[in-house]
Amino acid sequence: MFDTNNNIMPRYDLAGRIEHTKLDTGFGGMPSARIGEVEDTSTSDFKQVMSGLVENFNTQLNEPDNLLKDVMSGNKNVDIHDVMTAMAKSEISVNVATQLTGKVIQAYDKIMQISV
């Protein structure tokens, strides 16, 4: 292949040289890593959604303790990296729950200030 100055340019198969990762969005038959909907559309009740979030929150809070017990008891399937990852997820869950609680309280206050 030649460019405009008649210099030889190598041919590269760039599409073939791209390494695909889990973050690809369906390219090359790989599943998408994008987050889907947070809740199922069949759950329209606010109470059900909140109770599901609380149950998930409780599970994520207890997971680091359970993994740490497994590490201390000598379970070879769990290492300290798993515990640290679970602790980070738990910390993020606490931050999200705190922010969510604050937003719900703010929304309730705004609704209560509406005069009928």
N, CA, C and O atoms as a GROMACS GRO file, in nm:
protein
  464
    1MET      N    1   0.085  -0.117   0.000
    1MET     CA    2   0.000   0.000   0.000
    1MET      C    3   0.090   0.124   0.000
    1MET      O    4   0.190   0.128   0.072
    2PHE      N    5   0.055   0.222  -0.079
    2PHE     CA    6   0.137   0.342  -0.091
    2PHE      C    7   0.059   0.464  -0.042
    2PHE      O    8  -0.063   0.471  -0.057
    3ASP      N    9   0.132   0.561   0.018
    3ASP     CA   10   0.066   0.686   0.057
    3ASP      C   11   0.080   0.785  -0.057
    3ASP      O   12   0.120   0.747  -0.167
    4THR      N   13   0.049   0.911  -0.034
    4THR     CA   14   0.051   1.012  -0.141
    4THR      C   15   0.192   1.039  -0.192
    4THR      O   16   0.206   1.089  -0.304
    5ASN      N   17   0.297   1.010  -0.116
    5ASN     CA   18   0.435   1.033  -0.159
    5ASN      C   19   0.500   0.906  -0.212
    5ASN      O   20   0.623   0.900  -0.222
    6ASN      N   21   0.421   0.805  -0.245
    6ASN     CA   22   0.469   0.676  -0.294
    6ASN      C   23   0.560   0.605  -0.195
    6ASN      O   24   0.647   0.528  -0.236
    7ASN      N   25   0.542   0.629  -0.067
    7ASN     CA   26   0.614   0.554   0.034
    7ASN      C   27   0.534   0.430   0.070
    7ASN      O   28   0.411   0.430   0.067
    8ILE      N   29   0.606   0.325   0.102
    8ILE     CA   30   0.538   0.201   0.137
    8ILE      C   31   0.485   0.211   0.279
    8ILE      O   32   0.559   0.244   0.372
    9MET      N   33   0.357   0.183   0.294
    9MET     CA   34   0.294   0.183   0.425
    9MET      C   35   0.255   0.040   0.459
    9MET      O   36   0.194  -0.028   0.377
   10PRO      N   37   0.288  -0.008   0.578
   10PRO     CA   38   0.250  -0.144   0.614
   10PRO      C   39   0.099  -0.155   0.635
   10PRO      O   40   0.032  -0.059   0.674
   11ARG      N   41   0.049  -0.274   0.608
   11ARG     CA   42  -0.094  -0.299   0.631
   11ARG      C   43  -0.111  -0.357   0.770
   11ARG      O   44  -0.048  -0.455   0.806
   12TYR      N   45  -0.196  -0.294   0.845
   12TYR     CA   46  -0.226  -0.342   0.979
   12TYR      C   47  -0.373  -0.379   0.986
   12TYR      O   48  -0.459  -0.306   0.938
   13ASP      N   49  -0.399  -0.491   1.045
   13ASP     CA   50  -0.536  -0.532   1.072
   13ASP      C   51  -0.569  -0.484   1.213
   13ASP      O   52  -0.564  -0.561   1.308
   14LEU      N   53  -0.603  -0.355   1.224
   14LEU     CA   54  -0.626  -0.297   1.357
   14LEU      C   55  -0.743  -0.362   1.429
   14LEU      O   56  -0.737  -0.385   1.549
   15ALA      N   57  -0.849  -0.391   1.355
   15ALA     CA   58  -0.965  -0.451   1.421
   15ALA      C   59  -0.931  -0.589   1.476
   15ALA      O   60  -0.984  -0.630   1.579
   16GLY      N   61  -0.844  -0.662   1.408
   16GLY     CA   62  -0.804  -0.794   1.455
   16GLY      C   63  -0.707  -0.790   1.572
   16GLY      O   64  -0.695  -0.887   1.647
   17ARG      N   65  -0.638  -0.676   1.589
   17ARG     CA   66  -0.538  -0.665   1.694
   17ARG      C   67  -0.595  -0.609   1.824
   17ARG      O   68  -0.525  -0.605   1.925
   18ILE      N   69  -0.720  -0.567   1.823
   18ILE     CA   70  -0.781  -0.511   1.943
   18ILE      C   71  -0.814  -0.623   2.040
   18ILE      O   72  -0.878  -0.721   2.003
   19GLU      N   73  -0.769  -0.608   2.163
   19GLU     CA   74  -0.802  -0.706   2.265
   19GLU      C   75  -0.936  -0.668   2.328
   19GLU      O   76  -0.956  -0.555   2.371
   20HIS      N   77  -1.024  -0.763   2.331
   20HIS     CA   78  -1.156  -0.738   2.386
   20HIS      C   79  -1.156  -0.768   2.535
   20HIS      O   80  -1.094  -0.863   2.581
   21THR      N   81  -1.228  -0.686   2.609
   21THR     CA   82  -1.237  -0.702   2.753
   21THR      C   83  -1.382  -0.721   2.792
   21THR      O   84  -1.471  -0.719   2.708
   22LYS      N   85  -1.404  -0.740   2.921
   22LYS     CA   86  -1.540  -0.755   2.972
   22LYS      C   87  -1.621  -0.627   2.959
   22LYS      O   88  -1.744  -0.630   2.965
   23LEU      N   89  -1.553  -0.514   2.940
   23LEU     CA   90  -1.623  -0.387   2.932
   23LEU      C   91  -1.677  -0.358   2.793
   23LEU      O   92  -1.749  -0.260   2.775
   24ASP      N   93  -1.644  -0.442   2.695
   24ASP     CA   94  -1.698  -0.423   2.562
   24ASP      C   95  -1.849  -0.441   2.567
   24ASP      O   96  -1.900  -0.524   2.642
   25THR      N   97  -1.917  -0.366   2.487
   25THR     CA   98  -2.062  -0.370   2.492
   25THR      C   99  -2.118  -0.455   2.379
   25THR      O  100  -2.173  -0.404   2.282
   26GLY      N  101  -2.102  -0.586   2.393
   26GLY     CA  102  -2.160  -0.676   2.297
   26GLY      C  103  -2.081  -0.690   2.169
   26GLY      O  104  -2.129  -0.755   2.076
   27PHE      N  105  -1.963  -0.633   2.160
   27PHE     CA  106  -1.882  -0.642   2.038
   27PHE      C  107  -1.814  -0.776   2.031
   27PHE      O  108  -1.751  -0.818   2.128
   28GLY      N  109  -1.825  -0.844   1.921
   28GLY     CA  110  -1.760  -0.973   1.904
   28GLY      C  111  -1.827  -1.086   1.981
   28GLY      O  112  -1.761  -1.185   2.013
   29GLY      N  113  -1.954  -1.074   2.010
   29GLY     CA  114  -2.026  -1.179   2.080
   29GLY      C  115  -2.006  -1.181   2.230
   29GLY      O  116  -2.053  -1.272   2.298
   30MET      N  117  -1.935  -1.081   2.284
   30MET     CA  118  -1.913  -1.077   2.428
   30MET      C  119  -2.030  -1.006   2.495
   30MET      O  120  -2.085  -0.912   2.439
   31PRO      N  121  -2.070  -1.050   2.614
   31PRO     CA  122  -2.184  -0.986   2.681
   31PRO      C  123  -2.147  -0.846   2.728
   31PRO      O  124  -2.030  -0.817   2.756
   32SER      N  125  -2.245  -0.762   2.737
   32SER     CA  126  -2.224  -0.625   2.781
   32SER      C  127  -2.202  -0.620   2.931
   32SER      O  128  -2.265  -0.695   3.006
   33ALA      N  129  -2.112  -0.532   2.975
   33ALA     CA  130  -2.085  -0.516   3.117
   33ALA      C  131  -2.159  -0.396   3.174
   33ALA      O  132  -2.141  -0.362   3.291
   34ARG      N  133  -2.240  -0.333   3.095
   34ARG     CA  134  -2.316  -0.218   3.144
   34ARG      C  135  -2.420  -0.262   3.244
   34ARG      O  136  -2.474  -0.372   3.236
   35ILE      N  137  -2.447  -0.176   3.337
   35ILE     CA  138  -2.545  -0.206   3.441
   35ILE      C  139  -2.684  -0.195   3.381
   35ILE      O  140  -2.717  -0.098   3.312
   36GLY      N  141  -2.763  -0.294   3.407
   36GLY     CA  142  -2.901  -0.293   3.360
   36GLY      C  143  -2.988  -0.211   3.454
   36GLY      O  144  -2.939  -0.127   3.529
   37GLU      N  145  -3.115  -0.236   3.448
   37GLU     CA  146  -3.206  -0.165   3.535
   37GLU      C  147  -3.181  -0.206   3.680
   37GLU      O  148  -3.149  -0.321   3.708
   38VAL      N  149  -3.197  -0.112   3.770
   38VAL     CA  150  -3.172  -0.138   3.912
   38VAL      C  151  -3.282  -0.223   3.971
   38VAL      O  152  -3.255  -0.309   4.055
   39GLU      N  153  -3.402  -0.201   3.930
   39GLU     CA  154  -3.513  -0.275   3.987
   39GLU      C  155  -3.597  -0.338   3.877
   39GLU      O  156  -3.596  -0.292   3.763
   40ASP      N  157  -3.667  -0.440   3.913
   40ASP     CA  158  -3.755  -0.507   3.820
   40ASP      C  159  -3.878  -0.419   3.799
   40ASP      O  160  -3.930  -0.361   3.895
   41THR      N  161  -3.924  -0.410   3.676
   41THR     CA  162  -4.038  -0.322   3.648
   41THR      C  163  -4.167  -0.374   3.710
   41THR      O  164  -4.264  -0.299   3.722
   42SER      N  165  -4.170  -0.502   3.750
   42SER     CA  166  -4.292  -0.556   3.809
   42SER      C  167  -4.310  -0.508   3.954
   42SER      O  168  -4.420  -0.518   4.008
   43THR      N  169  -4.203  -0.457   4.017
   43THR     CA  170  -4.214  -0.407   4.154
   43THR      C  171  -4.243  -0.258   4.150
   43THR      O  172  -4.151  -0.176   4.136
   44SER      N  173  -4.367  -0.223   4.161
   44SER     CA  174  -4.404  -0.082   4.156
   44SER      C  175  -4.426  -0.024   4.295
   44SER      O  176  -4.449   0.096   4.309
   45ASP      N  177  -4.420  -0.108   4.397
   45ASP     CA  178  -4.445  -0.064   4.533
   45ASP      C  179  -4.315  -0.011   4.595
   45ASP      O  180  -4.214  -0.081   4.597
   46PHE      N  181  -4.320   0.111   4.644
   46PHE     CA  182  -4.202   0.174   4.706
   46PHE      C  183  -4.153   0.094   4.826
   46PHE      O  184  -4.033   0.082   4.848
   47LYS      N  185  -4.247   0.040   4.902
   47LYS     CA  186  -4.211  -0.037   5.021
   47LYS      C  187  -4.130  -0.162   4.983
   47LYS      O  188  -4.033  -0.196   5.050
   48GLN      N  189  -4.170  -0.231   4.877
   48GLN     CA  190  -4.098  -0.351   4.834
   48GLN      C  191  -3.958  -0.316   4.785
   48GLN      O  192  -3.862  -0.388   4.815
   49VAL      N  193  -3.946  -0.207   4.712
   49VAL     CA  194  -3.815  -0.166   4.662
   49VAL      C  195  -3.722  -0.132   4.779
   49VAL      O  196  -3.607  -0.174   4.781
   50MET      N  197  -3.771  -0.056   4.875
   50MET     CA  198  -3.689  -0.016   4.990
   50MET      C  199  -3.653  -0.136   5.076
   50MET      O  200  -3.541  -0.145   5.126
   51SER      N  201  -3.747  -0.229   5.096
   51SER     CA  202  -3.715  -0.347   5.177
   51SER      C  203  -3.612  -0.435   5.108
   51SER      O  204  -3.527  -0.495   5.174
   52GLY      N  205  -3.617  -0.443   4.976
   52GLY     CA  206  -3.516  -0.516   4.901
   52GLY      C  207  -3.379  -0.452   4.914
   52GLY      O  208  -3.278  -0.521   4.926
   53LEU      N  209  -3.375  -0.319   4.911
   53LEU     CA  210  -3.248  -0.248   4.928
   53LEU      C  211  -3.192  -0.269   5.068
   53LEU      O  212  -3.070  -0.284   5.084
   54VAL      N  213  -3.278  -0.269   5.168
   54VAL     CA  214  -3.232  -0.289   5.306
   54VAL      C  215  -3.178  -0.430   5.324
   54VAL      O  216  -3.076  -0.449   5.391
   55GLU      N  217  -3.244  -0.530   5.267
   55GLU     CA  218  -3.195  -0.668   5.278
   55GLU      C  219  -3.060  -0.682   5.210
   55GLU      O  220  -2.970  -0.747   5.264
   56ASN      N  221  -3.045  -0.623   5.093
   56ASN     CA  222  -2.917  -0.627   5.022
   56ASN      C  223  -2.809  -0.554   5.102
   56ASN      O  224  -2.695  -0.599   5.108
   57PHE      N  225  -2.845  -0.443   5.162
   57PHE     CA  226  -2.752  -0.365   5.244
   57PHE      C  227  -2.705  -0.448   5.364
   57PHE      O  228  -2.586  -0.449   5.396
   58ASN      N  229  -2.796  -0.516   5.429
   58ASN     CA  230  -2.762  -0.599   5.544
   58ASN      C  231  -2.667  -0.711   5.504
   58ASN      O  232  -2.573  -0.742   5.577
   59THR      N  233  -2.691  -0.772   5.389
   59THR     CA  234  -2.604  -0.880   5.340
   59THR      C  235  -2.463  -0.827   5.313
   59THR      O  236  -2.365  -0.892   5.348
   60GLN      N  237  -2.454  -0.711   5.250
   60GLN     CA  238  -2.323  -0.654   5.219
   60GLN      C  239  -2.249  -0.610   5.344
   60GLN      O  240  -2.126  -0.612   5.347
   61LEU      N  241  -2.321  -0.570   5.448
   61LEU     CA  242  -2.254  -0.533   5.573
   61LEU      C  243  -2.198  -0.654   5.646
   61LEU      O  244  -2.095  -0.644   5.712
   62ASN      N  245  -2.265  -0.768   5.636
   62ASN     CA  246  -2.221  -0.888   5.706
   62ASN      C  247  -2.116  -0.967   5.629
   62ASN      O  248  -2.046  -1.050   5.688
   63GLU      N  249  -2.104  -0.944   5.499
   63GLU     CA  250  -2.012  -1.022   5.418
   63GLU      C  251  -1.865  -1.010   5.460
   63GLU      O  252  -1.798  -1.113   5.465
   64PRO      N  253  -1.811  -0.891   5.492
   64PRO     CA  254  -1.670  -0.886   5.536
   64PRO      C  255  -1.644  -0.966   5.663
   64PRO      O  256  -1.540  -1.031   5.675
   65ASP      N  257  -1.738  -0.962   5.758
   65ASP     CA  258  -1.721  -1.039   5.881
   65ASP      C  259  -1.718  -1.190   5.853
   65ASP      O  260  -1.636  -1.262   5.909
   66ASN      N  261  -1.808  -1.235   5.767
   66ASN     CA  262  -1.812  -1.377   5.734
   66ASN      C  263  -1.685  -1.422   5.662
   66ASN      O  264  -1.632  -1.529   5.691
   67LEU      N  265  -1.636  -1.339   5.570
   67LEU     CA  266  -1.513  -1.373   5.499
   67LEU      C  267  -1.392  -1.372   5.593
   67LEU      O  268  -1.303  -1.456   5.582
   68LEU      N  269  -1.392  -1.277   5.685
   68LEU     CA  270  -1.281  -1.271   5.781
   68LEU      C  271  -1.280  -1.394   5.871
   68LEU      O  272  -1.174  -1.447   5.902
   69LYS      N  273  -1.397  -1.440   5.912
   69LYS     CA  274  -1.406  -1.564   5.991
   69LYS      C  275  -1.352  -1.682   5.911
   69LYS      O  276  -1.283  -1.769   5.966
   70ASP      N  277  -1.384  -1.686   5.780
   70ASP     CA  278  -1.334  -1.795   5.696
   70ASP      C  279  -1.182  -1.791   5.684
   70ASP      O  280  -1.116  -1.895   5.688
   71VAL      N  281  -1.126  -1.671   5.670
   71VAL     CA  282  -0.980  -1.658   5.661
   71VAL      C  283  -0.914  -1.701   5.791
   71VAL      O  284  -0.813  -1.771   5.790
   72MET      N  285  -0.971  -1.659   5.903
   72MET     CA  286  -0.913  -1.692   6.033
   72MET      C  287  -0.923  -1.842   6.063
   72MET      O  288  -0.838  -1.898   6.133
   73SER      N  289  -1.026  -1.907   6.009
   73SER     CA  290  -1.040  -2.051   6.033
   73SER      C  291  -0.954  -2.134   5.938
   73SER      O  292  -0.948  -2.256   5.951
   74GLY      N  293  -0.888  -2.069   5.843
   74GLY     CA  294  -0.797  -2.140   5.754
   74GLY      C  295  -0.858  -2.188   5.625
   74GLY      O  296  -0.802  -2.277   5.560
   75ASN      N  297  -0.970  -2.133   5.585
   75ASN     CA  298  -1.032  -2.170   5.459
   75ASN      C  299  -0.942  -2.126   5.344
   75ASN      O  300  -0.909  -2.008   5.333
   76LYS      N  301  -0.902  -2.219   5.259
   76LYS     CA  302  -0.808  -2.189   5.150
   76LYS      C  303  -0.876  -2.121   5.031
   76LYS      O  304  -0.807  -2.068   4.944
   77ASN      N  305  -1.009  -2.121   5.026
   77ASN     CA  306  -1.080  -2.058   4.915
   77ASN      C  307  -1.095  -1.908   4.931
   77ASN      O  308  -1.133  -1.839   4.837
   78VAL      N  309  -1.064  -1.855   5.050
   78VAL     CA  310  -1.079  -1.713   5.077
   78VAL      C  311  -0.944  -1.658   5.123
   78VAL      O  312  -0.877  -1.718   5.206
   79ASP      N  313  -0.906  -1.544   5.067
   79ASP     CA  314  -0.784  -1.480   5.114
   79ASP      C  315  -0.815  -1.339   5.160
   79ASP      O  316  -0.928  -1.292   5.150
   80ILE      N  317  -0.714  -1.271   5.209
   80ILE     CA  318  -0.733  -1.139   5.268
   80ILE      C  319  -0.777  -1.036   5.164
   80ILE      O  320  -0.841  -0.937   5.198
   81HIS      N  321  -0.744  -1.059   5.037
   81HIS     CA  322  -0.786  -0.967   4.931
   81HIS      C  323  -0.938  -0.968   4.915
   81HIS      O  324  -1.000  -0.864   4.890
   82ASP      N  325  -0.996  -1.086   4.930
   82ASP     CA  326  -1.143  -1.095   4.924
   82ASP      C  327  -1.206  -1.018   5.038
   82ASP      O  328  -1.310  -0.953   5.020
   83VAL      N  329  -1.145  -1.025   5.155
   83VAL     CA  330  -1.197  -0.953   5.271
   83VAL      C  331  -1.188  -0.803   5.247
   83VAL      O  332  -1.283  -0.729   5.275
   84MET      N  333  -1.075  -0.758   5.195
   84MET     CA  334  -1.058  -0.614   5.170
   84MET      C  335  -1.156  -0.564   5.064
   84MET      O  336  -1.209  -0.453   5.075
   85THR      N  337  -1.179  -0.645   4.961
   85THR     CA  338  -1.276  -0.607   4.858
   85THR      C  339  -1.416  -0.598   4.917
   85THR      O  340  -1.491  -0.505   4.887
   86ALA      N  341  -1.452  -0.695   5.001
   86ALA     CA  342  -1.583  -0.694   5.064
   86ALA      C  343  -1.597  -0.573   5.157
   86ALA      O  344  -1.705  -0.515   5.167
   87MET      N  345  -1.489  -0.537   5.226
   87MET     CA  346  -1.494  -0.419   5.314
   87MET      C  347  -1.514  -0.291   5.233
   87MET      O  348  -1.588  -0.202   5.275
   88ALA      N  349  -1.449  -0.282   5.118
   88ALA     CA  350  -1.466  -0.164   5.033
   88ALA      C  351  -1.610  -0.156   4.980
   88ALA      O  352  -1.669  -0.048   4.978
   89LYS      N  353  -1.665  -0.270   4.938
   89LYS     CA  354  -1.804  -0.271   4.892
   89LYS      C  355  -1.899  -0.233   5.005
   89LYS      O  356  -1.997  -0.161   4.983
   90SER      N  357  -1.870  -0.281   5.124
   90SER     CA  358  -1.953  -0.248   5.239
   90SER      C  359  -1.948  -0.099   5.269
   90SER      O  360  -2.050  -0.038   5.300
   91GLU      N  361  -1.830  -0.041   5.261
   91GLU     CA  362  -1.816   0.103   5.286
   91GLU      C  363  -1.893   0.185   5.183
   91GLU      O  364  -1.958   0.284   5.218
   92ILE      N  365  -1.886   0.143   5.058
   92ILE     CA  366  -1.961   0.213   4.953
   92ILE      C  367  -2.111   0.199   4.978
   92ILE      O  368  -2.186   0.294   4.957
   93SER      N  369  -2.154   0.083   5.022
   93SER     CA  370  -2.296   0.061   5.051
   93SER      C  371  -2.344   0.152   5.163
   93SER      O  372  -2.454   0.206   5.158
   94VAL      N  373  -2.260   0.169   5.265
   94VAL     CA  374  -2.296   0.258   5.376
   94VAL      C  375  -2.309   0.403   5.325
   94VAL      O  376  -2.402   0.474   5.362
   95ASN      N  377  -2.215   0.444   5.240
   95ASN     CA  378  -2.222   0.580   5.186
   95ASN      C  379  -2.346   0.602   5.101
   95ASN      O  380  -2.412   0.706   5.111
   96VAL      N  381  -2.380   0.502   5.018
   96VAL     CA  382  -2.499   0.513   4.934
   96VAL      C  383  -2.625   0.515   5.020
   96VAL      O  384  -2.716   0.594   4.996
   97ALA      N  385  -2.630   0.429   5.122
   97ALA     CA  386  -2.747   0.425   5.209
   97ALA      C  387  -2.764   0.556   5.285
   97ALA      O  388  -2.876   0.604   5.303
   98THR      N  389  -2.653   0.614   5.328
   98THR     CA  390  -2.660   0.743   5.398
   98THR      C  391  -2.712   0.852   5.305
   98THR      O  392  -2.798   0.932   5.344
   99GLN      N  393  -2.661   0.856   5.184
   99GLN     CA  394  -2.708   0.956   5.087
   99GLN      C  395  -2.855   0.934   5.052
   99GLN      O  396  -2.932   1.029   5.040
  100LEU      N  397  -2.893   0.809   5.034
  100LEU     CA  398  -3.032   0.778   5.000
  100LEU      C  399  -3.127   0.819   5.112
  100LEU      O  400  -3.234   0.875   5.088
  101THR      N  401  -3.086   0.790   5.235
  101THR     CA  402  -3.170   0.828   5.350
  101THR      C  403  -3.186   0.978   5.357
  101THR      O  404  -3.296   1.028   5.382
  102GLY      N  405  -3.078   1.050   5.335
  102GLY     CA  406  -3.086   1.196   5.336
  102GLY      C  407  -3.178   1.250   5.229
  102GLY      O  408  -3.254   1.344   5.253
  103LYS      N  409  -3.171   1.192   5.110
  103LYS     CA  410  -3.257   1.238   5.000
  103LYS      C  411  -3.404   1.207   5.027
  103LYS      O  412  -3.491   1.288   4.996
  104VAL      N  413  -3.431   1.091   5.086
  104VAL     CA  414  -3.570   1.056   5.118
  104VAL      C  415  -3.625   1.152   5.223
  104VAL      O  416  -3.740   1.196   5.213
  105ILE      N  417  -3.544   1.184   5.322
  105ILE     CA  418  -3.589   1.278   5.426
  105ILE      C  419  -3.611   1.417   5.367
  105ILE      O  420  -3.708   1.484   5.402
  106GLN      N  421  -3.522   1.461   5.278
  106GLN     CA  422  -3.541   1.590   5.213
  106GLN      C  423  -3.669   1.593   5.131
  106GLN      O  424  -3.742   1.692   5.133
  107ALA      N  425  -3.696   1.485   5.058
  107ALA     CA  426  -3.818   1.478   4.978
  107ALA      C  427  -3.941   1.481   5.068
  107ALA      O  428  -4.040   1.547   5.035
  108TYR      N  429  -3.937   1.409   5.179
  108TYR     CA  430  -4.049   1.409   5.273
  108TYR      C  431  -4.071   1.549   5.329
  108TYR      O  432  -4.185   1.595   5.338
  109ASP      N  433  -3.963   1.618   5.366
  109ASP     CA  434  -3.976   1.755   5.417
  109ASP      C  435  -4.038   1.848   5.313
  109ASP      O  436  -4.123   1.930   5.347
  110LYS      N  437  -3.997   1.835   5.189
  110LYS     CA  438  -4.053   1.920   5.083
  110LYS      C  439  -4.202   1.891   5.062
  110LYS      O  440  -4.282   1.982   5.042
  111ILE      N  441  -4.238   1.762   5.068
  111ILE     CA  442  -4.379   1.726   5.052
  111ILE      C  443  -4.462   1.782   5.167
  111ILE      O  444  -4.573   1.829   5.147
  112MET      N  445  -4.406   1.776   5.287
  112MET     CA  446  -4.480   1.828   5.404
  112MET      C  447  -4.494   1.979   5.400
  112MET      O  448  -4.586   2.033   5.462
  113GLN      N  449  -4.407   2.050   5.329
  113GLN     CA  450  -4.415   2.195   5.322
  113GLN      C  451  -4.516   2.243   5.219
  113GLN      O  452  -4.550   2.361   5.215
  114ILE      N  453  -4.565   2.152   5.136
  114ILE     CA  454  -4.665   2.189   5.036
  114ILE      C  455  -4.797   2.218   5.107
  114ILE      O  456  -4.848   2.135   5.183
  115SER      N  457  -4.850   2.336   5.080
  115SER     CA  458  -4.978   2.370   5.141
  115SER      C  459  -5.090   2.335   5.043
  115SER      O  460  -5.081   2.357   4.922
  116VAL      N  461  -5.196   2.279   5.101
  116VAL     CA  462  -5.307   2.233   5.018
  116VAL      C  463  -5.417   2.336   5.017
  116VAL      O  464  -5.520   2.317   4.953
   0.00000   0.00000   0.00000
